[in-house]
Amino acid sequence: MSENNEGALTPGSPQPSVLREVKGMWGVQGSGDTSGFSGLQHTEVMARPSSRPYGGWFDEVVDILIELYTADGIAPQEAIEKVVVENGQLVIFVAREHLLAAMKYLRDDQDLRFEMCLGVSGVHYPNDHGRELHSYFPLFSITHNRLIGIEVTCPDDDPHMPSIV
Protein backbone atom coordinates (compact mmCIF):
# COMPACT_ATOMS: atom_id res chain seq x y z
CA MET A 1 0.00 0.00 0.00
CA SER A 2 1.20 3.48 -0.67
CA GLU A 3 0.20 6.98 0.36
CA ASN A 4 -1.45 9.37 -2.05
CA ASN A 5 -1.22 13.17 -1.91
CA GLU A 6 -3.84 13.41 0.82
CA GLY A 7 -1.96 10.91 3.01
CA ALA A 8 -4.59 8.18 2.61
CA LEU A 9 -3.62 4.62 1.81
CA THR A 10 -4.25 3.44 -1.71
CA PRO A 11 -3.43 0.00 -2.97
CA GLY A 12 -0.83 -0.21 -5.69
CA SER A 13 -1.35 -2.24 -8.80
CA PRO A 14 0.62 -5.37 -8.01
CA GLN A 15 -0.10 -8.50 -9.95
CA PRO A 16 -2.20 -10.98 -7.98
CA SER A 17 -0.37 -13.75 -6.16
CA VAL A 18 -0.92 -16.98 -8.07
CA LEU A 19 -1.65 -19.79 -5.65
CA ARG A 20 -1.89 -22.62 -8.15
CA GLU A 21 -2.96 -23.69 -11.61
CA VAL A 22 -5.86 -26.14 -11.43
CA LYS A 23 -6.74 -28.60 -14.16
CA GLY A 24 -9.95 -30.57 -13.85
CA MET A 25 -12.60 -30.10 -11.19
CA TRP A 26 -10.54 -31.30 -8.24
CA GLY A 27 -6.96 -31.08 -9.49
CA VAL A 28 -6.64 -34.85 -9.80
CA GLN A 29 -4.62 -36.11 -12.74
CA GLY A 30 -4.20 -39.51 -14.37
CA SER A 31 -7.26 -41.05 -12.72
CA GLY A 32 -9.44 -41.49 -15.78
CA ASP A 33 -11.90 -38.79 -14.67
CA THR A 34 -15.35 -39.70 -16.00
CA SER A 35 -17.14 -36.72 -14.41
CA GLY A 36 -16.83 -34.55 -17.51
CA PHE A 37 -14.91 -31.87 -15.61
CA SER A 38 -11.41 -33.01 -16.58
CA GLY A 39 -11.11 -30.28 -19.24
CA LEU A 40 -11.61 -27.39 -16.82
CA GLN A 41 -8.60 -25.16 -16.25
CA HIS A 42 -8.30 -22.09 -14.05
CA THR A 43 -5.80 -20.12 -12.02
CA GLU A 44 -6.39 -19.62 -8.30
CA VAL A 45 -5.13 -16.24 -7.06
CA MET A 46 -5.19 -14.31 -3.79
CA ALA A 47 -7.65 -11.45 -3.63
CA ARG A 48 -6.41 -8.29 -5.32
CA PRO A 49 -6.31 -5.01 -3.40
CA SER A 50 -9.33 -2.81 -4.03
CA SER A 51 -9.07 0.84 -5.01
CA ARG A 52 -10.76 3.77 -3.41
CA PRO A 53 -13.52 4.62 -3.05
CA TYR A 54 -14.45 1.29 -1.52
CA GLY A 55 -18.10 2.27 -1.24
CA GLY A 56 -20.58 2.88 1.56
CA TRP A 57 -19.14 2.94 5.06
CA PHE A 58 -16.02 0.95 4.07
CA ASP A 59 -13.97 4.11 3.42
CA GLU A 60 -14.91 5.50 6.82
CA VAL A 61 -13.72 2.35 8.64
CA VAL A 62 -10.37 2.30 6.81
CA ASP A 63 -9.86 6.05 7.35
CA ILE A 64 -10.50 5.72 11.08
CA LEU A 65 -8.03 2.82 11.33
CA ILE A 66 -5.41 4.89 9.49
CA GLU A 67 -6.04 7.82 11.84
CA LEU A 68 -5.74 5.64 14.96
CA TYR A 69 -2.55 3.93 13.79
CA THR A 70 -1.04 7.33 12.98
CA ALA A 71 -2.02 8.74 16.40
CA ASP A 72 -0.19 5.82 18.05
CA GLY A 73 2.94 6.44 15.96
CA ILE A 74 2.45 3.37 13.76
CA ALA A 75 2.88 3.87 10.02
CA PRO A 76 -0.46 2.80 8.48
CA GLN A 77 1.22 1.44 5.35
CA GLU A 78 3.17 -0.98 7.56
CA ALA A 79 0.12 -2.07 9.56
CA ILE A 80 -2.46 -2.39 6.77
CA GLU A 81 -1.13 -4.66 4.04
CA LYS A 82 -4.14 -4.33 1.75
CA VAL A 83 -7.85 -3.66 1.70
CA VAL A 84 -10.11 -5.96 -0.29
CA VAL A 85 -13.76 -5.42 -1.12
CA GLU A 86 -15.34 -8.50 -2.69
CA ASN A 87 -18.89 -9.76 -2.74
CA GLY A 88 -20.04 -6.77 -0.68
CA GLN A 89 -17.66 -7.47 2.19
CA LEU A 90 -14.73 -5.45 3.51
CA VAL A 91 -11.61 -7.47 4.40
CA ILE A 92 -8.59 -5.68 5.84
CA PHE A 93 -5.26 -7.52 5.72
CA VAL A 94 -3.26 -6.52 8.80
CA ALA A 95 0.40 -7.29 9.54
CA ARG A 96 0.50 -9.75 12.43
CA GLU A 97 2.66 -7.48 14.61
CA HIS A 98 -0.11 -4.87 14.44
CA LEU A 99 -3.08 -7.23 14.88
CA LEU A 100 -3.69 -6.47 18.56
CA ALA A 101 -3.71 -2.72 17.94
CA ALA A 102 -6.17 -3.14 15.05
CA MET A 103 -8.51 -5.29 17.13
CA LYS A 104 -8.38 -2.82 20.01
CA TYR A 105 -9.18 0.08 17.68
CA LEU A 106 -12.02 -1.81 16.04
CA ARG A 107 -13.53 -2.74 19.39
CA ASP A 108 -13.02 0.45 21.38
CA ASP A 109 -13.40 3.36 18.96
CA GLN A 110 -16.87 4.90 19.23
CA ASP A 111 -17.19 5.23 15.45
CA LEU A 112 -16.25 1.59 14.84
CA ARG A 113 -17.51 -0.51 17.78
CA PHE A 114 -16.96 -4.01 16.38
CA GLU A 115 -17.91 -5.62 19.69
CA MET A 116 -18.30 -9.21 18.57
CA CYS A 117 -15.69 -11.56 17.13
CA LEU A 118 -17.57 -14.37 15.40
CA GLY A 119 -14.64 -16.78 15.55
CA VAL A 120 -11.42 -17.40 13.72
CA SER A 121 -10.69 -19.55 10.70
CA GLY A 122 -7.33 -20.75 9.48
CA VAL A 123 -6.25 -21.65 5.96
CA HIS A 124 -2.97 -23.05 4.70
CA TYR A 125 -1.83 -21.83 1.28
CA PRO A 126 1.41 -23.75 0.66
CA ASN A 127 2.18 -21.79 -2.54
CA ASP A 128 1.83 -18.33 -0.92
CA HIS A 129 5.53 -18.24 0.01
CA GLY A 130 6.32 -16.39 3.24
CA ARG A 131 2.56 -16.05 3.96
CA GLU A 132 1.44 -19.69 3.97
CA LEU A 133 -0.79 -19.51 7.06
CA HIS A 134 -3.81 -17.20 7.03
CA SER A 135 -6.13 -16.41 9.94
CA TYR A 136 -9.48 -14.77 9.24
CA PHE A 137 -11.46 -12.96 11.95
CA PRO A 138 -15.06 -11.97 11.14
CA LEU A 139 -16.06 -9.01 13.34
CA PHE A 140 -19.59 -7.71 13.85
CA SER A 141 -20.70 -4.32 15.13
CA ILE A 142 -23.96 -4.66 17.00
CA THR A 143 -24.01 -0.87 17.44
CA HIS A 144 -23.76 -0.10 13.71
CA ASN A 145 -25.00 -3.44 12.24
CA ARG A 146 -21.82 -3.95 10.20
CA LEU A 147 -19.66 -6.97 9.39
CA ILE A 148 -15.99 -6.89 8.37
CA GLY A 149 -13.16 -9.36 8.11
CA ILE A 150 -9.61 -9.04 9.37
CA GLU A 151 -7.02 -11.32 7.81
CA VAL A 152 -3.52 -11.94 9.12
CA THR A 153 -0.76 -14.08 7.62
CA CYS A 154 2.42 -15.71 8.82
CA PRO A 155 5.04 -18.02 7.31
CA ASP A 156 5.22 -21.78 7.85
CA ASP A 157 8.61 -21.44 9.54
CA ASP A 158 7.20 -19.08 12.22
CA PRO A 159 3.60 -20.27 12.77
CA HIS A 160 2.63 -17.85 15.54
CA MET A 161 -0.18 -15.30 15.74
CA PRO A 162 -1.04 -13.17 18.73
CA SER A 163 -4.19 -14.13 20.60
CA ILE A 164 -6.93 -11.51 20.51
CA VAL A 165 -8.46 -12.80 23.75
PyRosetta script that sets phi, psi and omega in degrees:
from pyrosetta import init, pose_from_sequence

init()
pose = pose_from_sequence("MSENNEGALTPGSPQPSVLREVKGMWGVQGSGDTSGFSGLQHTEVMARPSSRPYGGWFDEVVDILIELYTADGIAPQEAIEKVVVENGQLVIFVAREHLLAAMKYLRDDQDLRFEMCLGVSGVHYPNDHGRELHSYFPLFSITHNRLIGIEVTCPDDDPHMPSIV")
pose.set_psi(1, 148.3)
pose.set_omega(1, 180.0)
pose.set_phi(2, -131.7)
pose.set_psi(2, 165.7)
pose.set_omega(2, 178.7)
pose.set_phi(3, -96.0)
pose.set_psi(3, 139.8)
pose.set_omega(3, 173.9)
pose.set_phi(4, -93.8)
pose.set_psi(4, -172.1)
pose.set_omega(4, -175.7)
pose.set_phi(5, -61.5)
pose.set_psi(5, -30.4)
pose.set_omega(5, -179.1)
pose.set_phi(6, -85.0)
pose.set_psi(6, -1.4)
pose.set_omega(6, 179.0)
pose.set_phi(7, 88.6)
pose.set_psi(7, 1.7)
pose.set_omega(7, -179.5)
pose.set_phi(8, -86.7)
pose.set_psi(8, 151.0)
pose.set_omega(8, 179.2)
pose.set_phi(9, -74.5)
pose.set_psi(9, 136.5)
pose.set_omega(9, 173.3)
pose.set_phi(10, -135.3)
pose.set_psi(10, 134.8)
pose.set_omega(10, 180.0)
pose.set_phi(11, -68.4)
pose.set_psi(11, 146.1)
pose.set_omega(11, 175.7)
pose.set_phi(12, -76.3)
pose.set_psi(12, -162.6)
pose.set_omega(12, 178.6)
pose.set_phi(13, -119.9)
pose.set_psi(13, 52.2)
pose.set_omega(13, 179.5)
pose.set_phi(14, -70.2)
pose.set_psi(14, 153.9)
pose.set_omega(14, 175.4)
pose.set_phi(15, -69.5)
pose.set_psi(15, 146.8)
pose.set_omega(15, -179.9)
pose.set_phi(16, -65.4)
pose.set_psi(16, 149.4)
pose.set_omega(16, 177.6)
pose.set_phi(17, -76.5)
pose.set_psi(17, 119.2)
pose.set_omega(17, 178.7)
pose.set_phi(18, -79.3)
pose.set_psi(18, 123.2)
pose.set_omega(18, 178.8)
pose.set_phi(19, -86.8)
pose.set_psi(19, -44.5)
pose.set_omega(19, 177.4)
pose.set_phi(20, -172.0)
pose.set_psi(20, 159.3)
pose.set_omega(20, 173.3)
pose.set_phi(21, -98.9)
pose.set_psi(21, 125.7)
pose.set_omega(21, -177.1)
pose.set_phi(22, -111.7)
pose.set_psi(22, 130.9)
pose.set_omega(22, 175.7)
pose.set_phi(23, -120.0)
pose.set_psi(23, 129.5)
pose.set_omega(23, -175.8)
pose.set_phi(24, 84.3)
pose.set_psi(24, 172.3)
pose.set_omega(24, -175.5)
pose.set_phi(25, -67.6)
pose.set_psi(25, -38.7)
pose.set_omega(25, -174.1)
pose.set_phi(26, -120.9)
pose.set_psi(26, 9.5)
pose.set_omega(26, 178.0)
pose.set_phi(27, 78.1)
pose.set_psi(27, 8.2)
pose.set_omega(27, -179.8)
pose.set_phi(28, -83.5)
pose.set_psi(28, 138.9)
pose.set_omega(28, -179.8)
pose.set_phi(29, -127.3)
pose.set_psi(29, 148.1)
pose.set_omega(29, 174.7)
pose.set_phi(30, 73.5)
pose.set_psi(30, 18.6)
pose.set_omega(30, -176.9)
pose.set_phi(31, -103.7)
pose.set_psi(31, 1.0)
pose.set_omega(31, -176.6)
pose.set_phi(32, 69.4)
pose.set_psi(32, 47.7)
pose.set_omega(32, -177.2)
pose.set_phi(33, -56.7)
pose.set_psi(33, 119.6)
pose.set_omega(33, 178.9)
pose.set_phi(34, -106.0)
pose.set_psi(34, 10.6)
pose.set_omega(34, -176.8)
pose.set_phi(35, -78.1)
pose.set_psi(35, -16.4)
pose.set_omega(35, -176.9)
pose.set_phi(36, 90.6)
pose.set_psi(36, -3.3)
pose.set_omega(36, -177.8)
pose.set_phi(37, -100.0)
pose.set_psi(37, 4.2)
pose.set_omega(37, -174.2)
pose.set_phi(38, -66.6)
pose.set_psi(38, -18.7)
pose.set_omega(38, 179.8)
pose.set_phi(39, -86.7)
pose.set_psi(39, -6.1)
pose.set_omega(39, -179.5)
pose.set_phi(40, -69.2)
pose.set_psi(40, 139.6)
pose.set_omega(40, 176.0)
pose.set_phi(41, -140.9)
pose.set_psi(41, 133.3)
pose.set_omega(41, 173.8)
pose.set_phi(42, -155.6)
pose.set_psi(42, 163.0)
pose.set_omega(42, -179.6)
pose.set_phi(43, -108.5)
pose.set_psi(43, 125.9)
pose.set_omega(43, 175.8)
pose.set_phi(44, -91.4)
pose.set_psi(44, 127.5)
pose.set_omega(44, -179.5)
pose.set_phi(45, -128.9)
pose.set_psi(45, 157.1)
pose.set_omega(45, 172.7)
pose.set_phi(46, -72.3)
pose.set_psi(46, 155.9)
pose.set_omega(46, 180.0)
pose.set_phi(47, -59.4)
pose.set_psi(47, 137.0)
pose.set_omega(47, 178.5)
pose.set_phi(48, -81.7)
pose.set_psi(48, 149.5)
pose.set_omega(48, 175.5)
pose.set_phi(49, -63.4)
pose.set_psi(49, 142.6)
pose.set_omega(49, 177.2)
pose.set_phi(50, -89.3)
pose.set_psi(50, 157.4)
pose.set_omega(50, 177.0)
pose.set_phi(51, -105.1)
pose.set_psi(51, 155.5)
pose.set_omega(51, 177.4)
pose.set_phi(52, -75.6)
pose.set_psi(52, 151.5)
pose.set_omega(52, -5.0)
pose.set_phi(53, -75.9)
pose.set_psi(53, 142.4)
pose.set_omega(53, -178.6)
pose.set_phi(54, -76.4)
pose.set_psi(54, -28.9)
pose.set_omega(54, 178.8)
pose.set_phi(55, 107.3)
pose.set_psi(55, 146.8)
pose.set_omega(55, 176.9)
pose.set_phi(56, 55.4)
pose.set_psi(56, -135.8)
pose.set_omega(56, -177.1)
pose.set_phi(57, -87.2)
pose.set_psi(57, -1.9)
pose.set_omega(57, -177.8)
pose.set_phi(58, -60.5)
pose.set_psi(58, -42.2)
pose.set_omega(58, 179.3)
pose.set_phi(59, -61.3)
pose.set_psi(59, -40.7)
pose.set_omega(59, -179.2)
pose.set_phi(60, -61.8)
pose.set_psi(60, -44.2)
pose.set_omega(60, -179.8)
pose.set_phi(61, -62.7)
pose.set_psi(61, -46.4)
pose.set_omega(61, -179.7)
pose.set_phi(62, -64.9)
pose.set_psi(62, -42.3)
pose.set_omega(62, 179.2)
pose.set_phi(63, -61.7)
pose.set_psi(63, -40.2)
pose.set_omega(63, 179.3)
pose.set_phi(64, -66.5)
pose.set_psi(64, -42.1)
pose.set_omega(64, 176.9)
pose.set_phi(65, -60.3)
pose.set_psi(65, -43.2)
pose.set_omega(65, 178.2)
pose.set_phi(66, -60.7)
pose.set_psi(66, -44.2)
pose.set_omega(66, -180.0)
pose.set_phi(67, -62.4)
pose.set_psi(67, -43.3)
pose.set_omega(67, -178.5)
pose.set_phi(68, -69.4)
pose.set_psi(68, -41.3)
pose.set_omega(68, 175.3)
pose.set_phi(69, -60.1)
pose.set_psi(69, -46.0)
pose.set_omega(69, -179.1)
pose.set_phi(70, -60.7)
pose.set_psi(70, -43.3)
pose.set_omega(70, 179.7)
pose.set_phi(71, -61.4)
pose.set_psi(71, -30.6)
pose.set_omega(71, 178.7)
pose.set_phi(72, -89.5)
pose.set_psi(72, 6.3)
pose.set_omega(72, 177.6)
pose.set_phi(73, 78.6)
pose.set_psi(73, 18.7)
pose.set_omega(73, 178.6)
pose.set_phi(74, -103.3)
pose.set_psi(74, 128.9)
pose.set_omega(74, 178.9)
pose.set_phi(75, -68.9)
pose.set_psi(75, 118.5)
pose.set_omega(75, -177.0)
pose.set_phi(76, -57.9)
pose.set_psi(76, -34.1)
pose.set_omega(76, -179.0)
pose.set_phi(77, -70.0)
pose.set_psi(77, -17.6)
pose.set_omega(77, 174.0)
pose.set_phi(78, -86.5)
pose.set_psi(78, -30.9)
pose.set_omega(78, -176.5)
pose.set_phi(79, -84.4)
pose.set_psi(79, -41.1)
pose.set_omega(79, -178.0)
pose.set_phi(80, -101.7)
pose.set_psi(80, 109.4)
pose.set_omega(80, -177.2)
pose.set_phi(81, -75.1)
pose.set_psi(81, -43.7)
pose.set_omega(81, 175.7)
pose.set_phi(82, -165.5)
pose.set_psi(82, 160.7)
pose.set_omega(82, 177.1)
pose.set_phi(83, -120.3)
pose.set_psi(83, 128.8)
pose.set_omega(83, -178.2)
pose.set_phi(84, -123.7)
pose.set_psi(84, 130.2)
pose.set_omega(84, 172.6)
pose.set_phi(85, -118.6)
pose.set_psi(85, 112.8)
pose.set_omega(85, 178.6)
pose.set_phi(86, -140.7)
pose.set_psi(86, 139.9)
pose.set_omega(86, 177.2)
pose.set_phi(87, 53.5)
pose.set_psi(87, 37.1)
pose.set_omega(87, 177.2)
pose.set_phi(88, 73.2)
pose.set_psi(88, 16.4)
pose.set_omega(88, 179.8)
pose.set_phi(89, -123.6)
pose.set_psi(89, 140.9)
pose.set_omega(89, 176.5)
pose.set_phi(90, -93.7)
pose.set_psi(90, 125.1)
pose.set_omega(90, 175.5)
pose.set_phi(91, -125.3)
pose.set_psi(91, 124.3)
pose.set_omega(91, 179.9)
pose.set_phi(92, -109.4)
pose.set_psi(92, 120.8)
pose.set_omega(92, 177.1)
pose.set_phi(93, -87.5)
pose.set_psi(93, 119.5)
pose.set_omega(93, -175.9)
pose.set_phi(94, -115.3)
pose.set_psi(94, 139.1)
pose.set_omega(94, 175.0)
pose.set_phi(95, -64.4)
pose.set_psi(95, 138.2)
pose.set_omega(95, -172.4)
pose.set_phi(96, -60.4)
pose.set_psi(96, -31.3)
pose.set_omega(96, 179.5)
pose.set_phi(97, -69.9)
pose.set_psi(97, -12.9)
pose.set_omega(97, 179.1)
pose.set_phi(98, -114.0)
pose.set_psi(98, 12.2)
pose.set_omega(98, -179.2)
pose.set_phi(99, -63.1)
pose.set_psi(99, -47.1)
pose.set_omega(99, -176.4)
pose.set_phi(100, -62.3)
pose.set_psi(100, -40.2)
pose.set_omega(100, 177.7)
pose.set_phi(101, -63.0)
pose.set_psi(101, -44.4)
pose.set_omega(101, -180.0)
pose.set_phi(102, -60.6)
pose.set_psi(102, -44.7)
pose.set_omega(102, -179.1)
pose.set_phi(103, -65.3)
pose.set_psi(103, -37.5)
pose.set_omega(103, 177.6)
pose.set_phi(104, -65.1)
pose.set_psi(104, -45.6)
pose.set_omega(104, 178.2)
pose.set_phi(105, -59.8)
pose.set_psi(105, -47.1)
pose.set_omega(105, -176.6)
pose.set_phi(106, -64.7)
pose.set_psi(106, -33.1)
pose.set_omega(106, 179.1)
pose.set_phi(107, -80.3)
pose.set_psi(107, -43.7)
pose.set_omega(107, -167.4)
pose.set_phi(108, -93.7)
pose.set_psi(108, -24.2)
pose.set_omega(108, -177.0)
pose.set_phi(109, -69.9)
pose.set_psi(109, 133.4)
pose.set_omega(109, -175.5)
pose.set_phi(110, -63.8)
pose.set_psi(110, -25.6)
pose.set_omega(110, 179.6)
pose.set_phi(111, -87.4)
pose.set_psi(111, -9.5)
pose.set_omega(111, 179.1)
pose.set_phi(112, -107.2)
pose.set_psi(112, -65.0)
pose.set_omega(112, 175.4)
pose.set_phi(113, 51.1)
pose.set_psi(113, 53.0)
pose.set_omega(113, 172.3)
pose.set_phi(114, -85.6)
pose.set_psi(114, 86.7)
pose.set_omega(114, -170.7)
pose.set_phi(115, -79.5)
pose.set_psi(115, -19.7)
pose.set_omega(115, -170.7)
pose.set_phi(116, -122.8)
pose.set_psi(116, 121.7)
pose.set_omega(116, 172.3)
pose.set_phi(117, -93.3)
pose.set_psi(117, 123.3)
pose.set_omega(117, -175.2)
pose.set_phi(118, -88.6)
pose.set_psi(118, 10.0)
pose.set_omega(118, 177.9)
pose.set_phi(119, 131.1)
pose.set_psi(119, -167.2)
pose.set_omega(119, 175.3)
pose.set_phi(120, -147.7)
pose.set_psi(120, 139.0)
pose.set_omega(120, 177.5)
pose.set_phi(121, -121.8)
pose.set_psi(121, 148.0)
pose.set_omega(121, 178.2)
pose.set_phi(122, -123.1)
pose.set_psi(122, 142.0)
pose.set_omega(122, 178.5)
pose.set_phi(123, -135.3)
pose.set_psi(123, 140.6)
pose.set_omega(123, 177.3)
pose.set_phi(124, -107.9)
pose.set_psi(124, 118.6)
pose.set_omega(124, 175.8)
pose.set_phi(125, -111.7)
pose.set_psi(125, 91.6)
pose.set_omega(125, -174.6)
pose.set_phi(126, -62.2)
pose.set_psi(126, -21.9)
pose.set_omega(126, -178.8)
pose.set_phi(127, -94.1)
pose.set_psi(127, 0.3)
pose.set_omega(127, 177.2)
pose.set_phi(128, -92.5)
pose.set_psi(128, 75.8)
pose.set_omega(128, -169.7)
pose.set_phi(129, -57.7)
pose.set_psi(129, 128.7)
pose.set_omega(129, -178.7)
pose.set_phi(130, 83.5)
pose.set_psi(130, -7.0)
pose.set_omega(130, -179.7)
pose.set_phi(131, -141.8)
pose.set_psi(131, 40.3)
pose.set_omega(131, -171.5)
pose.set_phi(132, -66.6)
pose.set_psi(132, -33.9)
pose.set_omega(132, -176.8)
pose.set_phi(133, -102.4)
pose.set_psi(133, 126.4)
pose.set_omega(133, -179.4)
pose.set_phi(134, -119.5)
pose.set_psi(134, 134.4)
pose.set_omega(134, 172.0)
pose.set_phi(135, -115.5)
pose.set_psi(135, 135.7)
pose.set_omega(135, -177.5)
pose.set_phi(136, -122.3)
pose.set_psi(136, 125.2)
pose.set_omega(136, -179.2)
pose.set_phi(137, -115.2)
pose.set_psi(137, 108.3)
pose.set_omega(137, 172.6)
pose.set_phi(138, -81.0)
pose.set_psi(138, 128.4)
pose.set_omega(138, -179.2)
pose.set_phi(139, -118.9)
pose.set_psi(139, 138.5)
pose.set_omega(139, -179.5)
pose.set_phi(140, -121.9)
pose.set_psi(140, 136.7)
pose.set_omega(140, 174.4)
pose.set_phi(141, -101.6)
pose.set_psi(141, 109.4)
pose.set_omega(141, 176.6)
pose.set_phi(142, -67.9)
pose.set_psi(142, -38.6)
pose.set_omega(142, -179.1)
pose.set_phi(143, -59.4)
pose.set_psi(143, -45.8)
pose.set_omega(143, -174.0)
pose.set_phi(144, -107.7)
pose.set_psi(144, -1.3)
pose.set_omega(144, -179.2)
pose.set_phi(145, 55.6)
pose.set_psi(145, 56.1)
pose.set_omega(145, -178.1)
pose.set_phi(146, -130.7)
pose.set_psi(146, 149.7)
pose.set_omega(146, 178.2)
pose.set_phi(147, -128.1)
pose.set_psi(147, 130.5)
pose.set_omega(147, 174.7)
pose.set_phi(148, -134.0)
pose.set_psi(148, 169.4)
pose.set_omega(148, 174.8)
pose.set_phi(149, -124.2)
pose.set_psi(149, 142.1)
pose.set_omega(149, 174.1)
pose.set_phi(150, -117.3)
pose.set_psi(150, 128.5)
pose.set_omega(150, -179.9)
pose.set_phi(151, -121.7)
pose.set_psi(151, 136.7)
pose.set_omega(151, -177.9)
pose.set_phi(152, -130.9)
pose.set_psi(152, 143.0)
pose.set_omega(152, -179.9)
pose.set_phi(153, -124.1)
pose.set_psi(153, 159.3)
pose.set_omega(153, 172.5)
pose.set_phi(154, -154.0)
pose.set_psi(154, 159.0)
pose.set_omega(154, -178.9)
pose.set_phi(155, -79.8)
pose.set_psi(155, 159.1)
pose.set_omega(155, 176.6)
pose.set_phi(156, -59.2)
pose.set_psi(156, -35.4)
pose.set_omega(156, -175.6)
pose.set_phi(157, -79.4)
pose.set_psi(157, -5.4)
pose.set_omega(157, 174.7)
pose.set_phi(158, -142.6)
pose.set_psi(158, 71.0)
pose.set_omega(158, -171.6)
pose.set_phi(159, -81.3)
pose.set_psi(159, 62.7)
pose.set_omega(159, -177.9)
pose.set_phi(160, -129.9)
pose.set_psi(160, 133.4)
pose.set_omega(160, 175.0)
pose.set_phi(161, -128.1)
pose.set_psi(161, 144.6)
pose.set_omega(161, 177.0)
pose.set_phi(162, -69.3)
pose.set_psi(162, 146.4)
pose.set_omega(162, 176.3)
pose.set_phi(163, -78.9)
pose.set_psi(163, 139.2)
pose.set_omega(163, 178.6)
pose.set_phi(164, -94.8)
pose.set_psi(164, 4.6)
pose.set_omega(164, -179.5)
pose.set_phi(165, -75.9)
pose.dump_pdb("model.pdb")
